[in-house]
């Protein structure tokens, strides 16, 4: 189990952390139009799941932009950015920043994704920064729980896992 800190203080993650080789847990989140979205909605596609605490912070902004740039070059792949931000805030941010390749999804209602993937920070009701790559058969082929929530994930490792899948 990965130990995670927020501003150098240890935090408690709720749920079971997923590992490479696991079947990706299903989840229920909200799209920007308030419709419910589940893992099954992306059946047959590769999923790069970028998890952030809040779209309105510098590292989260940069992480979402980086994966947005990469998304345009990926085949049969959907890039999901999940946070507990309200769908309205996600939609506003994407429109203002010209982000149109990633799908922003909100886990604010039930924190179902956060619990299913072991990224819900109990003390803050935020999601811990992490990245998952899930193949077409819904198998986890890459998982990174970033040790310090305020730091960037390993973009290159996630993108390499995505591109090298077989």
N, C-alpha and C positions, 0 to 999 in steps of 0.2 A: 504494500500500500504506500502510495506516494504521500509524503508529508508536504503540506501546502501552507504557505504563510501569506498574510496580507499586511503590507507595510512592515515586514519582518516579524510579525506576531503570528504564532501558530493559530490556525483555524480548524474547525471541525467540519469535515465533509460528510454529508448525509447520503446514504446509498452505497451500493457496491460498485467499486471502480471496475471498469471493463478492461479486458486485456486483449492483446492480439490473439486471434484465433477464436474468440468468443463470438457467438451469434449476437448481432447488434440488438439491444433491447428496443422494443417498440416504445413510442412516446406519443403524447398529445400536446400540441402547442397551438398557438394562434398565428395565422397569417395577418398581414397588415390590414386586410379587409374584415377581420374578426372571424373568418372561417377556421374550422378546426383542421389541423394538419397532423398526419401521422407518418411514421416511417414507411408504411405501405404505399403512401402517395408517390413514392419515388422508386417503386419496384422496378427492377431491371436496370437501374442506373447506378453508377458509382456515386457515393455521397462523400463530399468533404464537409465535415461539420466543424465549424469554427465557433467556439464558445467564448463569450466575452462577458465581463461583469456589467458594463454599460456603454452603449454606443457613444455617449457624450464625454468620453475620456480620451486622452491622447493616444495611448497604446491601443485601445479598442478601435479607435478611428483608423489608425495605421494598419492594424491587423485586417480590418474589413476592407480597406482600400487595396491592400496587397492581394488578398484572395479575389477581390473583384477584378483586378487586372489579369490575374492568372485564369479566371473562369472562362474568359473569352477564347482561350486557346485549348480548352479541354474537351475531349470527345466523350459523349454519353455520360457526362458528369454534371451533377448539380452541386452547387456550393451553398450551404446553409449557414447563416450566422444566427446563433441563438443566444438570447439574453433575457433578463427579466424586465427589460424596458417595456413600456406600454406599446402596443402596436401603432398607436397614433404617433408617438415619438419616433419610432423606427421609420415609419412612412415619411414623416417630415424630414428627418435627417437624410434619408436616401434621395429624396427629391431635391433638397438643397445642395447636396454634394455630388449629384449626378451618378449615384451608385445604382446600376441597373443589371448587373450580371449575377449578383448574389441574391438569395432570398433571405430576408430578415424575418425571423420568427420569434414570437414572444412566449416565454415560459412563465409569465407573471401570474397567471390565474391559478394553476395547480402545482407549479414547479415539478411537473411530472417528468420532464426531460432531466432536470437536475438530479432528481432522486434516482432515476433509472440508470444514469451514467455516473453517479457518485461524484457530482460536481457542485451540489448545493452547499453553499457555505452557511452552516447553521446560525452562526452569530450575526450574519448580515443579510440573510435572505437574498444573496447575490449568487451568481454562478462563477465558479473558479475558472480561470483562463485555461483552455484546453483545446486540443485539435484531435479529431478522429477521422480516419478514412475507412469507409465501409464499401466493400465491393458489391458487384451486381447480385451476389447471392446473400447479401446482408451479413457477411462475415467481417469482423473488425480486422483490418490489415495494418492499421497504424493507430496508436493511442499515445498522446502526450498530455500529461497533467503538468502544467507549468508550476515549478516549485514556489516561485514568488509571483503572486497574482499581478503585480505591477510591471512585470517583465514580459518581453515578447516571446512568443513560441518559436520553435525551430522551424521556420517556414520551409527551408530547403529540405529538411528531412521529411516533412509531410508531403511536399510536392514530389519528392523522389519516390516515396512509397506509392503515391497515387499513379505516377507515370510508369513505375516498374511492376505494377501488379500483373499477375499472370494466373 
